[in-house]
Amino acid sequence: MTQDSFTRLQATAITGLSARQLGYWRKTGLVAPAARTRGGHARYTFTDLIALRAAKRLLDASISLQRIRKCLQSLTHFLPTADQPLVELSLVVTGDVVLVFHGERAFDALTGQEWVFPIAELVKEVEQLQRIQPQQGELFPAATEKPEKYA
């Protein structure tokens, strides 16, 4: 056991979850403690506390436990390298949709549908357009059509 582990009582105080919620989440595998004592008591790591807080925030945003589980299953399918989605990814609730921010993309945690176009690509396009200097005629097309009209 390391000094960086927390008891169930400490985890409830830090996360705002009840001991009953911790037990249920442990039993159902939503967030299980990473360590145990020799006597078999659960010990939560700092990473576990982050996952617990993330799940609680989703619950507080009116996302059901069932939907959280479905999102986590989908995320492990879309992002197989994300071992702990609640810890590794930025999840944001907007209405009834859980958005995932990963790299320069944002997508629906359940469907994988991309929600936001890549901002970096738009910035590059704008910078390229700004480098192109317009010709005088492009700025004032009426002035180039009939110069004598303005003399």
N, C-alpha and C positions, 0 to 999 in steps of 0.2 A: 504494500500500500504506500502511495506517495502522499506527500503533504498537499499536493494539488488536487485532492479529491474532497468531495463534499458529501455529508450525510444526507439522508432524506429530509430531515428537519431543516438543515441548512439550505437545501435545494428549494424547499417550499418557501422559505423566507426570502430567498434571492429572486425566485421566479414569480412569486405570487400565485402559484398553483397549490392546490390542496394535496395532502398526502394520498388521498383517494385517487385523484387524477394521476399523480405520479405512478401509483401502483397499477392503475388501469392501462396507462400508456406503456409501462414496462411490460405488462402481461401481454398486451396486444402487439407490441413491437413498434409502436409509433416512435417513441424515444426510449431506448433502453440504456440503463447505466453502463458505462464502459468497464467498470471494475466492480469487484466484490471483495469483502474481507474474507479472512480464513473461515469465519463463522457463517459466511453466506449472505451478509448484509450488503445491500446495494451502496455503491459509492459513485457519485457523479463527478465527471471531469468538467473543467471549464468549458470545453467544447460541447459537452452534454447540456450545460446550462444555456449556451447560446441556442442550441436546437430547441430546448424547452421554451425559451422566451419567444423564439420565432413562431413556434406552433401556437403559443398562447396569444400572440398578436394576431395571428390569422383567426383564431377563435373569437377574439375581441372584435374583429372586423366582420363578424357574422358569417364566417366560413365554417361549415360543419366539419366534425371530425371525419366523417365519411368522405367529404370532398377533399379534405387535406390529404387523406390517404390516397385517393385517386390521383391527385396532383403529384404526389411523391412517386407513385408508380409510373405515371407518364413521364416525369422528369428523368427517372432512371432509364427509360426507353430512349428519350430524345437526347439525353446527355449521359451516356454510359460511363463517362469518366468522373461524374459527380457522385462520389460515394455517400456524401451526407448533404443532400440538397438544402435542408433547413439551415445548414451552417455555411455552405460554400456559395450559395446563390442569393441574390437580392430578390425577394418576393414582395410584390406590392399588390394590394387589393384595390380594384377600381370597380365599384358596383358589385356585381357578382362574379367578376373575373379575377383570377389570380395571374398577374403578369410576372414574368421572370425576366430580369435584366442579366444578360450574359454577354460579356464582351461589348460589342457595339449594337447588339440586337435586343429587342424586347419581344417576347412572345407569350401566348396563352399557355399556362402550365398544363392544361388538360389536352388541348388539341395540337399544340405546337405552332399554331397559326401566328405568323409574325404580325405585330401590331404597329410597330414604329419603323419608318424607313431609316436606314443608317445615316446618322447626322454627319459623320465624317465624309461620306461620299458627297453629300450636298455641299459641305464646306469646300471640297476640292473643286466642284463644278462652279461655285460662285467665284472662287479665286481665279479659275481659268477665265471666266467671263470678264472679271475685273481687269485682267492683263490685256485684253483686246481693247485697243483705243478706237473709239468711233471716228469716222471721217466727218468733216464739217457738214457735208451734204446729208449725212444720216441724222445729225442733230437738228438741222433746220431744213427739211426737205422743200418747203415752199420757197426758200431763198435761192435754191439752186435751179428751180424750175424756170423762173422768169426773173432774172436779175434786174432787168430794166424796170420792172414793176416797183422795185424798192429804191430806185435811184432818185 
